[in-house]
Amino acid sequence: MGTLSELLALARQRASDLNLPYEGALTPAEAYQVWQLAPGAKLVDVRTRAEWDWVGRVPGAVEIEWLTWPGSQPNPAFLNQLRQAVDPEALVMFLCRSGGRSDAASKAAVGAGYSNCYNILEGFEGDKDAKGQRNHIGGWRHAGLPWQQG
C-alpha cells in the first residue's frame, strides 16, 4: 500500500501517458486505498440501477446512473445529481462495469468544474475473458474489494 501522494502521482502519470483530460486513472485496488486515505473522497458508481440491483453494489458509493435503465439513454440529470451529491472540490473517483462509462463521466465532471476527477480502470466487473465472461480479469470484485449483492 502506497501513501496517498504516491497513489495520486501514479494515477496522474497514467492520465498523462494516456492523454486523459481528467486528473488521473486508478486501478480498483489503488482507488480503494485512496478512498480510505483521502478525507472527503467520493466514489461515484455510474452503472445502471439494474447493475446495482442484480450485479452488486459498492458499500458507501454514491450511485448516479450515467445511462438510464431501461433503455441505455444518457441520463440528462447526471450533472445535477452529481452536484447535489458531491462537492466540486472533492476528490471524485468514477466507477462503472469496465471503465468506459466512468471515463465519460469523468470527462463530463471536469467540463462541469470538478477539477479532481479520477477514472477507476477495469471497473466493477473487469474485462471479458476468452469465454466472454467478466469477473475473471481485473475489476473491483476480482480484486477482492468490498461489495455486496444488490
DOZA-916568 format. One record per residue: z, y, x of N, C-alpha, C in turn. Coordinates in Angstrom, 3 decimals. Example, Ala and Ser with C-alpha at 12.3 -4.5 7.8 and 13.67 -1.06 7.14 Angstrom:
2
+----------+----------+----------+----------+----------+----------+----------+----------+----------+
!      n.z !      n.y !      n.x !     ca.z !     ca.y !     ca.x !      c.z !      c.y !      c.x !
+----------+----------+----------+----------+----------+----------+----------+----------+----------+
!    7.800 !   -5.690 !   13.190 !    7.800 !   -4.500 !   12.300 !    7.800 !   -3.300 !   13.200 !
!    7.080 !   -2.250 !   12.850 !    7.140 !   -1.060 !   13.670 !    7.870 !    0.030 !   12.900 !
+----------+----------+----------+----------+----------+----------+----------+----------+----------+
***
This chain:
150
+----------+----------+----------+----------+----------+----------+----------+----------+----------+
!      n.z !      n.y !      n.x !     ca.z !     ca.y !     ca.x !      c.z !      c.y !      c.x !
+----------+----------+----------+----------+----------+----------+----------+----------+----------+
!    0.000 !   -1.186 !    0.846 !    0.000 !    0.000 !    0.000 !    0.000 !    1.242 !    0.886 !
!   -0.933 !    2.128 !    0.634 !   -1.009 !    3.346 !    1.422 !   -0.193 !    4.459 !    0.791 !
!   -0.123 !    5.565 !    1.497 !    0.527 !    6.739 !    0.920 !   -0.442 !    7.376 !   -0.073 !
!    0.091 !    8.240 !   -0.909 !   -0.753 !    8.927 !   -1.883 !   -1.869 !    9.686 !   -1.168 !
!   -1.526 !   10.407 !   -0.109 !   -2.565 !   11.195 !    0.578 !   -3.615 !   10.287 !    1.214 !
!   -3.222 !    9.123 !    1.722 !   -4.201 !    8.181 !    2.303 !   -5.129 !    7.625 !    1.223 !
!   -4.556 !    7.262 !    0.085 !   -5.362 !    6.713 !   -1.012 !   -6.361 !    7.743 !   -1.532 !
!   -5.902 !    8.981 !   -1.698 !   -6.795 !   10.026 !   -2.214 !   -7.863 !   10.404 !   -1.183 !
!   -7.510 !   10.387 !    0.097 !   -8.501 !   10.670 !    1.144 !   -9.603 !    9.603 !    1.138 !
!   -9.213 !    8.346 !    0.985 !  -10.188 !    7.254 !    0.913 !  -11.092 !    7.434 !   -0.308 !
!  -10.497 !    7.778 !   -1.448 !  -11.272 !    7.986 !   -2.677 !  -12.242 !    9.152 !   -2.533 !
!  -11.782 !   10.231 !   -1.887 !  -12.664 !   11.391 !   -1.675 !  -13.817 !   11.039 !   -0.736 !
!  -13.534 !   10.242 !    0.290 !  -14.590 !    9.842 !    1.219 !  -15.645 !    9.005 !    0.492 !
!  -15.204 !    8.090 !   -0.371 !  -16.150 !    7.290 !   -1.168 !  -17.023 !    8.196 !   -2.026 !
!  -16.409 !    9.171 !   -2.684 !  -17.173 !   10.077 !   -3.541 !  -18.192 !   10.854 !   -2.722 !
!  -17.785 !   11.272 !   -1.530 !  -18.701 !   11.993 !   -0.651 !  -19.857 !   11.081 !   -0.220 !
!  -19.525 !    9.854 !    0.183 !  -20.552 !    8.888 !    0.616 !  -21.540 !    8.588 !   -0.507 !
!  -21.040 !    8.532 !   -1.746 !  -21.881 !    8.197 !   -2.897 !  -22.460 !    9.444 !   -3.572 !
!  -22.146 !   10.636 !   -3.011 !  -22.648 !   11.906 !   -3.551 !  -22.250 !   12.102 !   -5.017 !
!  -20.987 !   11.829 !   -5.317 !  -20.483 !   11.969 !   -6.678 !  -19.956 !   13.387 !   -6.898 !
!  -20.121 !   13.931 !   -8.109 !  -19.708 !   15.308 !   -8.378 !  -18.221 !   15.459 !   -8.700 !
!  -17.486 !   14.361 !   -8.736 !  -16.052 !   14.447 !   -9.021 !  -15.261 !   14.135 !   -7.755 !
!  -13.950 !   14.232 !   -7.854 !  -13.072 !   14.221 !   -6.686 !  -13.092 !   12.917 !   -5.898 !
!  -13.114 !   11.774 !   -6.598 !  -13.056 !   10.529 !   -5.848 !  -13.314 !    9.298 !   -6.689 !
!  -13.409 !    8.157 !   -5.987 !  -13.624 !    6.852 !   -6.605 !  -12.592 !    5.883 !   -6.030 !
!  -11.879 !    5.198 !   -6.928 !  -10.789 !    4.311 !   -6.545 !  -11.052 !    2.885 !   -7.006 !
!  -10.597 !    1.903 !   -6.240 !  -10.589 !    0.533 !   -6.740 !   -9.462 !    0.440 !   -7.766 !
!   -9.442 !   -0.589 !   -8.605 !   -8.341 !   -0.721 !   -9.557 !   -6.966 !   -0.749 !   -8.873 !
!   -6.822 !   -1.496 !   -7.791 !   -5.525 !   -1.568 !   -7.109 !   -5.117 !   -0.204 !   -6.561 !
!   -6.075 !    0.532 !   -5.999 !   -5.775 !    1.881 !   -5.496 !   -5.374 !    2.806 !   -6.642 !
!   -6.108 !    2.710 !   -7.765 !   -5.804 !    3.562 !   -8.916 !   -4.391 !    3.285 !   -9.425 !
!   -4.002 !    2.032 !   -9.474 !   -2.660 !    1.700 !   -9.935 !   -1.605 !    2.289 !   -8.998 !
!   -1.861 !    2.210 !   -7.694 !   -0.928 !    2.793 !   -6.716 !   -0.829 !    4.307 !   -6.897 !
!   -1.983 !    4.962 !   -7.056 !   -1.990 !    6.418 !   -7.259 !   -1.204 !    6.756 !   -8.520 !
!   -1.412 !    5.987 !   -9.589 !   -0.736 !    6.217 !  -10.862 !    0.779 !    6.137 !  -10.677 !
!    1.234 !    5.220 !   -9.818 !    2.664 !    5.076 !   -9.563 !    3.209 !    6.197 !   -8.678 !
!    2.375 !    6.677 !   -7.744 !    2.839 !    7.624 !   -6.726 !    2.685 !    9.101 !   -7.091 !
!    1.716 !    9.423 !   -7.949 !    1.404 !   10.825 !   -8.251 !    2.085 !   11.261 !   -9.554 !
!    3.068 !   12.138 !   -9.474 !    3.729 !   12.611 !  -10.690 !    2.720 !   13.288 !  -11.618 !
!    2.748 !   12.912 !  -12.882 !    1.861 !   13.542 !  -13.860 !    0.456 !   12.988 !  -13.894 !
!    0.115 !   12.034 !  -13.017 !   -1.234 !   11.448 !  -13.040 !   -1.457 !   10.726 !  -14.371 !
!   -2.682 !   10.787 !  -14.860 !   -3.028 !   10.138 !  -16.127 !   -4.159 !    9.147 !  -15.896 !
!   -4.055 !    7.998 !  -16.550 !   -5.144 !    7.029 !  -16.581 !   -5.730 !    7.097 !  -17.982 !
!   -7.013 !    7.444 !  -18.064 !   -7.692 !    7.571 !  -19.352 !   -8.672 !    6.412 !  -19.496 !
!   -8.398 !    5.553 !  -20.467 !   -9.243 !    4.391 !  -20.750 !  -10.287 !    4.825 !  -21.770 !
!  -11.568 !    4.826 !  -21.369 !  -12.634 !    5.339 !  -22.233 !  -13.438 !    4.227 !  -22.909 !
!  -12.894 !    3.006 !  -22.912 !  -13.566 !    1.918 !  -23.624 !  -13.462 !    2.144 !  -25.140 !
!  -14.042 !    1.262 !  -25.915 !  -14.013 !    1.417 !  -27.377 !  -12.736 !    0.824 !  -27.961 !
!  -12.455 !    1.254 !  -29.178 !  -11.307 !    0.720 !  -29.924 !  -11.397 !   -0.815 !  -29.987 !
!  -12.588 !   -1.340 !  -30.183 !  -12.766 !   -2.799 !  -30.249 !  -12.375 !   -3.451 !  -28.917 !
!  -12.747 !   -2.832 !  -27.805 !  -12.376 !   -3.391 !  -26.497 !  -10.864 !   -3.365 !  -26.301 !
!  -10.213 !   -2.282 !  -26.695 !   -8.750 !   -2.221 !  -26.555 !   -8.114 !   -3.327 !  -27.385 !
!   -8.597 !   -3.502 !  -28.629 !   -8.004 !   -4.478 !  -29.539 !   -8.317 !   -5.920 !  -29.145 !
!   -9.538 !   -6.191 !  -28.715 !   -9.970 !   -7.569 !  -28.507 !   -9.923 !   -8.030 !  -27.060 !
!  -10.098 !   -7.112 !  -26.106 !  -10.158 !   -7.496 !  -24.688 !   -8.820 !   -7.257 !  -23.997 !
!   -8.183 !   -6.143 !  -24.310 !   -6.883 !   -5.850 !  -23.711 !   -6.702 !   -4.373 !  -23.436 !
!   -5.434 !   -4.000 !  -23.269 !   -5.057 !   -2.606 !  -23.045 !   -4.291 !   -2.476 !  -21.744 !
!   -4.345 !   -1.272 !  -21.165 !   -3.507 !   -0.926 !  -20.015 !   -2.303 !   -0.168 !  -20.571 !
!   -1.089 !   -0.726 !  -20.443 !    0.090 !   -0.040 !  -20.978 !    0.252 !    1.350 !  -20.356 !
!    0.451 !    2.353 !  -21.217 !    0.655 !    3.716 !  -20.735 !   -0.607 !    4.531 !  -20.557 !
!   -1.772 !    3.902 !  -20.716 !   -3.031 !    4.643 !  -20.571 !   -3.272 !    5.515 !  -21.802 !
!   -3.953 !    6.640 !  -21.581 !   -4.441 !    7.479 !  -22.678 !   -5.763 !    6.849 !  -23.121 !
!   -5.899 !    6.573 !  -24.406 !   -7.114 !    5.916 !  -24.912 !   -7.984 !    6.908 !  -25.668 !
!   -9.181 !    7.169 !  -25.120 !  -10.149 !    8.065 !  -25.759 !  -11.523 !    7.425 !  -25.618 !
!  -12.141 !    7.078 !  -26.737 !  -13.462 !    6.447 !  -26.675 !  -14.513 !    7.399 !  -26.098 !
!  -15.315 !    6.910 !  -25.139 !  -16.485 !    7.645 !  -24.656 !  -17.631 !    7.408 !  -25.628 !
!  -17.828 !    6.153 !  -26.020 !  -18.787 !    5.764 !  -27.050 !  -17.981 !    5.249 !  -28.236 !
!  -18.402 !    5.622 !  -29.444 !  -17.643 !    5.214 !  -30.617 !  -17.973 !    3.772 !  -31.012 !
!  -17.004 !    3.154 !  -31.666 !  -17.185 !    1.812 !  -32.213 !  -17.021 !    1.916 !  -33.708 !
!  -17.890 !    1.299 !  -34.506 !  -19.111 !    0.616 !  -34.060 !  -20.238 !    1.604 !  -33.813 !
!  -21.300 !    1.123 !  -33.257 !  -22.497 !    1.929 !  -33.106 !  -22.807 !    2.426 !  -31.718 !
!  -21.822 !    2.439 !  -30.839 !  -22.039 !    2.884 !  -29.462 !  -22.726 !    4.239 !  -29.381 !
!  -22.271 !    5.170 !  -30.207 !  -22.780 !    6.541 !  -30.137 !  -21.809 !    7.374 !  -29.308 !
!  -22.317 !    8.382 !  -28.584 !  -21.405 !    9.248 !  -27.830 !  -20.348 !    9.848 !  -28.763 !
!  -19.108 !    9.865 !  -28.303 !  -18.005 !   10.432 !  -29.073 !  -18.086 !   11.957 !  -28.980 !
!  -18.472 !   12.650 !  -30.070 !  -18.631 !   14.110 !  -29.997 !  -17.306 !   14.838 !  -29.764 !
!  -16.192 !   14.179 !  -30.020 !  -14.883 !   14.817 !  -29.872 !  -14.225 !   14.473 !  -28.532 !
!  -14.961 !   13.796 !  -27.636 !  -14.334 !   13.316 !  -26.391 !  -13.602 !   14.425 !  -25.631 !
!  -14.282 !   15.522 !  -25.342 !  -13.653 !   16.573 !  -24.538 !  -12.486 !   17.234 !  -25.268 !
!  -12.601 !   17.423 !  -26.583 !  -11.477 !   17.983 !  -27.340 !  -10.283 !   17.039 !  -27.303 !
!  -10.542 !   15.743 !  -27.452 !   -9.457 !   14.759 !  -27.403 !   -8.835 !   14.718 !  -26.016 !
!   -9.661 !   14.838 !  -24.990 !   -9.158 !   14.867 !  -23.616 !   -8.262 !   16.086 !  -23.412 !
!   -8.728 !   17.249 !  -23.872 !   -7.941 !   18.476 !  -23.725 !   -6.590 !   18.375 !  -24.433 !
!   -6.558 !   17.709 !  -25.588 !   -5.310 !   17.553 !  -26.336 !   -4.337 !   16.613 !  -25.622 !
!   -4.863 !   15.625 !  -24.903 !   -4.013 !   14.574 !  -24.331 !   -3.681 !   14.777 !  -22.852 !
!   -4.543 !   15.515 !  -22.122 !   -4.401 !   15.587 !  -20.664 !   -4.556 !   17.021 !  -20.177 !
!   -3.596 !   17.472 !  -19.406 !   -3.619 !   18.806 !  -18.804 !   -4.786 !   18.891 !  -17.810 !
!   -5.593 !   19.957 !  -17.861 !   -6.713 !   20.096 !  -16.926 !   -6.288 !   20.125 !  -15.453 !
!   -5.028 !   20.423 !  -15.194 !   -4.532 !   20.448 !  -13.814 !   -4.114 !   19.064 !  -13.318 !
!   -4.022 !   18.096 !  -14.217 !   -3.530 !   16.760 !  -13.851 !   -4.547 !   15.990 !  -13.013 !
!   -4.059 !   15.069 !  -12.219 !   -4.910 !   14.083 !  -11.566 !   -5.270 !   13.079 !  -12.660 !
!   -6.571 !   12.922 !  -12.925 !   -7.034 !   12.087 !  -14.028 !   -7.931 !   10.978 !  -13.482 !
!   -7.609 !    9.743 !  -13.853 !   -8.417 !    8.589 !  -13.448 !   -9.020 !    7.968 !  -14.703 !
!  -10.326 !    7.751 !  -14.682 !  -11.030 !    7.220 !  -15.845 !  -11.384 !    5.749 !  -15.625 !
!  -11.159 !    4.949 !  -16.681 !  -11.383 !    3.501 !  -16.646 !  -12.251 !    3.096 !  -17.830 !
!  -13.215 !    2.198 !  -17.597 !  -13.976 !    1.598 !  -18.694 !  -14.103 !    0.099 !  -18.402 !
!  -15.124 !   -0.560 !  -18.911 !  -15.263 !   -2.001 !  -18.686 !  -15.631 !   -2.306 !  -17.244 !
!  -16.639 !   -1.583 !  -16.718 !  -17.129 !   -1.931 !  -15.380 !  -17.418 !   -0.726 !  -14.485 !
!  -17.130 !    0.491 !  -14.955 !  -17.277 !    1.677 !  -14.115 !  -18.377 !    2.645 !  -14.504 !
!  -19.216 !    2.288 !  -15.448 !  -20.324 !    3.161 !  -15.842 !  -19.933 !    4.281 !  -16.786 !
!  -19.280 !    3.928 !  -17.901 !  -18.854 !    4.964 !  -18.850 !  -17.799 !    5.864 !  -18.222 !
!  -16.939 !    5.296 !  -17.382 !  -15.908 !    6.118 !  -16.741 !  -16.528 !    7.089 !  -15.739 !
!  -17.637 !    6.705 !  -15.127 !  -18.373 !    7.623 !  -14.252 !  -18.885 !    8.801 !  -15.091 !
!  -19.483 !    8.514 !  -16.234 !  -19.998 !    9.569 !  -17.110 !  -18.863 !   10.449 !  -17.628 !
!  -17.731 !    9.846 !  -17.985 !  -16.588 !   10.610 !  -18.477 !  -16.024 !   11.512 !  -17.374 !
!  -15.986 !   10.995 !  -16.143 !  -15.508 !   11.802 !  -15.007 !  -16.396 !   13.030 !  -14.822 !
!  -17.708 !   12.827 !  -14.893 !  -18.652 !   13.930 !  -14.743 !  -18.477 !   14.956 !  -15.864 !
!  -18.314 !   14.473 !  -17.102 !  -18.130 !   15.382 !  -18.239 !  -16.834 !   16.175 !  -18.086 !
!  -15.774 !   15.515 !  -17.631 !  -14.487 !   16.196 !  -17.465 !  -14.581 !   17.285 !  -16.403 !
!  -15.277 !   17.000 !  -15.309 !  -15.473 !   18.010 !  -14.267 !  -16.214 !   19.210 !  -14.861 !
!  -17.251 !   18.941 !  -15.640 !  -18.006 !   20.013 !  -16.285 !  -17.176 !   20.834 !  -17.254 !
!  -16.086 !   20.221 !  -17.764 !  -15.208 !   20.910 !  -18.716 !  -14.009 !   21.561 !  -18.031 !
!  -14.015 !   21.585 !  -16.699 !  -12.967 !   22.297 !  -15.984 !  -11.850 !   21.449 !  -15.403 !
!  -11.947 !   20.129 !  -15.520 !  -10.969 !   19.242 !  -14.873 !  -11.407 !   19.073 !  -13.424 !
!  -10.580 !   19.501 !  -12.484 !  -11.016 !   19.509 !  -11.086 !  -10.525 !   18.306 !  -10.291 !
!   -9.646 !   17.497 !  -10.858 !   -9.026 !   16.419 !  -10.093 !   -9.313 !   15.072 !  -10.752 !
!  -10.622 !   14.740 !  -10.893 !  -11.071 !   13.538 !  -11.601 !  -11.467 !   12.426 !  -10.643 !
!  -11.088 !   11.213 !  -11.016 !  -11.408 !   10.016 !  -10.233 !  -11.958 !    8.953 !  -11.158 !
!  -12.988 !    8.249 !  -10.694 !  -13.522 !    7.104 !  -11.428 !  -12.880 !    5.848 !  -10.851 !
!  -12.512 !    4.923 !  -11.729 !  -11.995 !    3.628 !  -11.286 !  -13.165 !    2.656 !  -11.228 !
!  -13.559 !    2.327 !  -10.005 !  -14.664 !    1.407 !   -9.766 !  -14.302 !    0.027 !  -10.327 !
!  -15.293 !   -0.736 !  -10.692 !  -15.133 !   -2.108 !  -11.195 !  -14.622 !   -2.154 !  -12.631 !
!  -13.900 !   -1.111 !  -13.089 !  -13.419 !   -1.065 !  -14.460 !  -12.352 !   -2.090 !  -14.784 !
!  -12.203 !   -2.353 !  -16.078 !  -11.175 !   -3.260 !  -16.567 !  -11.577 !   -4.718 !  -16.362 !
!  -12.864 !   -5.019 !  -16.569 !  -13.322 !   -6.404 !  -16.525 !  -14.157 !   -6.753 !  -15.294 !
!  -14.558 !   -5.771 !  -14.507 !  -15.374 !   -6.058 !  -13.331 !  -16.818 !   -6.381 !  -13.667 !
!  -17.543 !   -6.801 !  -12.644 !  -18.961 !   -7.125 !  -12.803 !  -19.144 !   -8.545 !  -13.326 !
!  -20.342 !   -8.831 !  -13.833 !  -20.664 !  -10.179 !  -14.291 !  -20.849 !  -11.102 !  -13.085 !
!  -20.401 !  -12.351 !  -13.241 !  -20.627 !  -13.350 !  -12.195 !  -21.973 !  -14.035 !  -12.433 !
!  -22.277 !  -15.079 !  -11.663 !  -23.571 !  -15.766 !  -11.762 !  -23.803 !  -16.360 !  -13.152 !
!  -22.736 !  -16.634 !  -13.883 !  -22.841 !  -17.188 !  -15.241 !  -22.872 !  -16.092 !  -16.302 !
!  -22.884 !  -14.830 !  -15.862 !  -22.928 !  -13.721 !  -16.806 !  -21.578 !  -13.401 !  -17.424 !
!  -20.491 !  -13.888 !  -16.819 !  -19.148 !  -13.660 !  -17.347 !  -18.410 !  -12.631 !  -16.503 !
!  -17.550 !  -11.870 !  -17.159 !  -16.723 !  -10.877 !  -16.475 !  -15.334 !  -11.440 !  -16.216 !
!  -14.491 !  -10.661 !  -15.542 !  -13.106 !  -11.011 !  -15.206 !  -12.993 !  -11.990 !  -14.050 !
!  -14.081 !  -12.253 !  -13.343 !  -14.039 !  -13.145 !  -12.181 !  -14.338 !  -12.397 !  -10.890 !
!  -15.054 !  -11.269 !  -11.004 !  -15.426 !  -10.467 !   -9.827 !  -14.951 !   -9.039 !  -10.072 !
!  -13.924 !   -8.630 !   -9.353 !  -13.439 !   -7.257 !   -9.455 !  -12.794 !   -6.957 !  -10.791 !
!  -12.361 !   -5.733 !  -10.924 !  -11.787 !   -5.269 !  -12.176 !  -10.270 !   -5.262 !  -12.198 !
!   -9.743 !   -4.491 !  -13.136 !   -8.301 !   -4.290 !  -13.310 !   -7.579 !   -5.608 !  -13.566 !
!   -8.091 !   -6.399 !  -14.519 !   -7.419 !   -7.662 !  -14.862 !   -7.466 !   -8.644 !  -13.703 !
!   -8.635 !   -8.780 !  -13.075 !   -8.791 !   -9.716 !  -11.956 !   -7.869 !   -9.366 !  -10.796 !
!   -7.554 !   -8.073 !  -10.641 !   -6.672 !   -7.621 !   -9.557 !   -5.200 !   -7.909 !   -9.880 !
!   -4.937 !   -8.434 !  -11.084 !   -3.572 !   -8.767 !  -11.453 !   -2.721 !   -7.570 !  -11.814 !
!   -3.354 !   -6.470 !  -12.235 !   -2.623 !   -5.252 !  -12.597 !   -2.141 !   -5.343 !  -14.040 !
!   -1.145 !   -4.537 !  -14.424 !   -0.576 !   -4.656 !  -15.763 !   -1.602 !   -4.421 !  -16.877 !
!   -1.600 !   -5.333 !  -17.826 !   -2.409 !   -5.191 !  -19.034 !   -1.782 !   -6.079 !  -20.089 !
!   -2.141 !   -5.823 !  -21.327 !   -1.637 !   -6.655 !  -22.409 !   -2.752 !   -6.919 !  -23.396 !
!   -2.667 !   -8.055 !  -24.073 !   -3.648 !   -8.375 !  -25.095 !   -3.544 !   -7.329 !  -26.179 !
!   -4.717 !   -6.859 !  -26.680 !   -4.756 !   -5.787 !  -27.665 !   -3.818 !   -6.035 !  -28.821 !
+----------+----------+----------+----------+----------+----------+----------+----------+----------+
***
